[in-house]
Amino acid sequence: MYGNLHDNRTCSNSIKTIFYKGLWYKRIVPQSLETEVCTLYTYAEKYYQLLKSALSEKPAFSIDDAERVLDSKRSSILWLLSTLTASGRLVRISRGVYSFSDKKISFRTPTFSPEINNAIATLRNEGVSFVLTGLDILLPFVQHQPNRLLHLLYTATGAGSWAQSLLKSEKFTPLLEPGLQEINTIIDVIEDQSEIIIIRERSSTVASKDSLATLERAFIDLYFEASRDMIPFSFQETAYIFLNMRSSVKLNTAQMLRYSHERTIRDEIEDILKALKDPRAHISSERAQKFLSILGKIR
């Protein structure tokens, strides 16, 4: 698929773009790698232009759309989309759904895959009280896409088993109140085509609209799950999400504090917000200290 795409004019600069594991960084390229790096760079640019020419009028496009346009192996398409997303040329707005970064994206109007849209419709049609939260809402702010996207679904008390039975299918593996070990075991044995939905019974619908969490609530829920080792998601990536949120949207900190009170972590969130305003502020929570330490290293 790469072909002979080397172009000396594109790569004549001493500062190049190095591709490694789907990410690119500006740095000096060793002479021994220059031809290979420039070939990959030119390849990505060429196919980016093909994608943009064919799909730029669409508000968003899928992996299948890219596959049809480029007529290439799916593994190559995935590498290209990952690379273009990491470089800022594309924006990943949900799992397997992308948009061009020069389009205005409403971060407060999440976009979901067809499978998740079907799941939401099923639960709504059956009258289940639920809130979809966590990574499904926060995906545009994720720095490094996880190998497996875990869907976090909070239902009303007593409705968890009902939701689980409605969603169980070839496409979904719904888990009711799973622990970290159970989730990791399922990830190892379930095929990638089956979406893992973590169901927890929490009656609150605060900070949600039409069964979807606000950004503020979705972050608090993810922070709670990650900081308590309830899901296999890194605390560092949670910090990246927070930084990306702060730089992209105006956060409703009052709503974050109100909902964090319901989750019994208001002191932690207050400490984090306080320290961001005043680095000299006293921080009493150990988890808040850890989170702030990570923020300090990645900012």
N, C-alpha and C positions, 0 to 999 in steps of 0.2 A: 504493500500500500504506500510506503514512503516514497519509493521511486527515486529518481535522480533530481532532487529538488535544491541542490546546493546552489547558492547565488552569492558570489563574492561581494556584490554591491550591498546586499542585505547584511552581510556579516563582516564588513570591512572594519568596523569599529573594534577597538581593543577592549571595550566594555561590552560583554556579550550577555546573552540570556542562556543560562545553563538549565537544562531540564534534568530533573532527578526525581524518580518516584512520582511523576505527575506534577511536580511543583517547579516553578522557575524562580531564579534569583539572579540579580545583577552582580557580577563579579568578574575578575580577570580570568580569561579562559586559557588554560595551558595549551601550548601550541599543539601538543600531541592529540588533544581532544577537539581542536577547533573545527575540523571538517565535520565530525560527527555531530557536534552541537549545532553548527550552522544548518546542517541538513534537517535536524529535528525542528529547529526554529522556523525554517522556511516552510517545512511541511505543515506545521501548526498554523502559520499565517495563511497559507494557501487554502487549507480546508476551512479555516475560520471565515474567509471571504466567501467561499462557496455556501456555507451555512447561512451567512448573513444575507446573501443574495436571494436565497430560496425561502428563508423563513423569517426575515426581519419584519414582515407585515403582521405576523402572528403575535399576540400578546405573550405567548409562551409556547415552547415546543418540547416534545418528548424525545427520549432516546430512540424510539422507533422512527420518529420523524427524521432525526439525524442520519439514521441508518439508511433510510430510503434515499435521502439526498446524496449521501457520499458513497453508497453502494460498497461498503467495506465491512470487514469482520467486526462483530460486536465488541470484541476485546479492544480493537484499535479505536473504535468510537468512544468507548468508556475512558480510555487513556486520554484521548483528545479533549473530551468534555471536562474531565478532571483538571487537565492542564490549563485549559482556557478559563475555567472557573478560578483556579488558584492565581492566575495572572490578572484577574479582574476583567477579562474580555467578556465573560458570561457571568450571569448571576443564577445560582441554583435556588429556586423558589419553593421547591418541595422535592421529595425523592423522585428522581428520574425526570424532573420537569425543570426547564431552563428558560432564561430570557436573556436578551442582549442588554449589556450594562448601560447603554445609552438611553434605554427606556426608563420611564419613571415607574418605580415599583412601590406599591402601597404595602409597606411592611405590616400594617395593621389589618390587612385583608389577606389572610393566608390562602395559598393555593395548594390543593392536595392531589395526590394521584387518583386515577379513576377508582382503584380498589378502596381507598380510604373514603372517597366520596360515597361509594356504594354502602360501606359500613355505616357511615353517618346517617344515610337515608334509611337504612334498615332499622336502626335504633330509634330514629325519630318516628318512623311510621308505626312502630310497635309501642310507642309511648314511653320508652325508657328514659328516665331522668339521668342525664350524664353530662360530663364536661370532658372534651378532648383537650389535652394539655401537653406540656413538655415539648419535646423536639419537633413534633408536627407543627407547632406554632412558631417555634424559634429557628427552624432550619435555615432561613436566609442569613442568620447571624453565626452559623457554625463555621469555625475556622478549618477544621479537618473533618471531612465527612466520615462518620463511623462505618465500619465494615457492615454492620447490621443496624438498621434504624429500629429502635424500640418505641412502639406507640404506647402512650400513657393515657389511660381512660379511667376517669373517676366516675363512679355511679352513685346513685342514692343508696342509702343503707338498705340491704335486703334485695337490691336489684342486680348484684354482681353475677349471680348464677344465671339469671335470665339473660343478661347481656352476653355472657359466655356461650350459652346454648344458641343464641341467635347468630353469633359471629363464627362459630366453629365450622370450618369448611376446608377445602384444599388450599384456599388462598390465605386463610388466617389460622393462627394458633393462639387462641386467647387463654391467658393464664390468670387465675383468680387468686389474688393476694400472694404472689410468689415471693420467695426469698431470693437472695443473690445466687446461692448455689443452684437452685432450681432453674433460674433463668440461664445461667452459664451452661448447665447440662442440656437444656433445650436448644440453645444456640448451636451446640456441638452436634446435635443429632437431627435437627430439622433442616430441610433443604431451604436454600435462600429464597425460593419462590414463595414460601409461606411466611406471611407477615406475622411477627410476634406482637401481640397486644397484651399489655400488662393492665389488668383490671383491679382497681382498688375501690373499696366502698367508702366514700366520703360524701355526706349528704349536702355539703355546702355548694351553692352555685354562685357564690360571691365572685365578682370580677370575671364574669363570663357573659357572653351574649350568643344566643342561638346555639347553645351547647358547645361553644368554643371559648377557650380561655383567652383573656387578654394577654398581651405580651408580658405585662407585669406579673400576672398570676402564673403564667406558664414558666417564667423564670424562677419564681419562688418554689413552685412544685419541683422543677428540675433540680434546683439547688438543694432542696430538702432530700430528695431521693439520692442524689450523688454524694452529698456530704455525710449521709448516714449509711452509705454502702448498701443501699437497697436495690440499685441497678448497676450494671457494669458500664459506668460512664465516668470519664475522668473529671476530677475536680478542676484540673487545669483547663480542660476544654470548656467547662462551665464558666470559668473566669474569662476566657476568650469571648464567649457568647455575650457576657455582660459588657465587656469593653466595646464590642461591635454594636450592641444595642445602644449604648450611651452615645456613640458617635453617629448613629443613623437616625434616631428618633428622640423626641422629648419624652422621657419616662415620667409616669405619674407616680412619684415617690410616695405620696399619701396613700394611694391604693396599694402599693407594695407593702407599706407598713401595716395597713388594715388587714390585708390578707395574711401577712406573715404572723400577725397576732393569732389568727385562727389556727395557724400551723405551729404555734408555740415557739416560733423562732424570731419574734420581733426584736429581742435584744441583739441577736446576731446581725440582723439586717440594719438595725439602727446604728450599730458599731461600724459597719461597712460604709454606710452613707455618710456618717459623721466623719470618718477618717478621710474620705475622699474630699470633703470640704476643708478639713483641717488635719494635716498629717501628724500634728502634735497631740491630737485628741487621745484620751485614754481608752484603750480597747480591752474589755474584760473577757470577751468570749474567745476561747481558743480556736474554734472553727473560723470565726471572723478574722482572727490574726493570721491563720493559715491562708485564707482566701485573699486577704490583703497582701500577704507576702508573695503569692502567685501573681497577683495583679502588678505588683511592683517589678517583678522580673520580666513580664511580657509586654508591659506598656512601652 
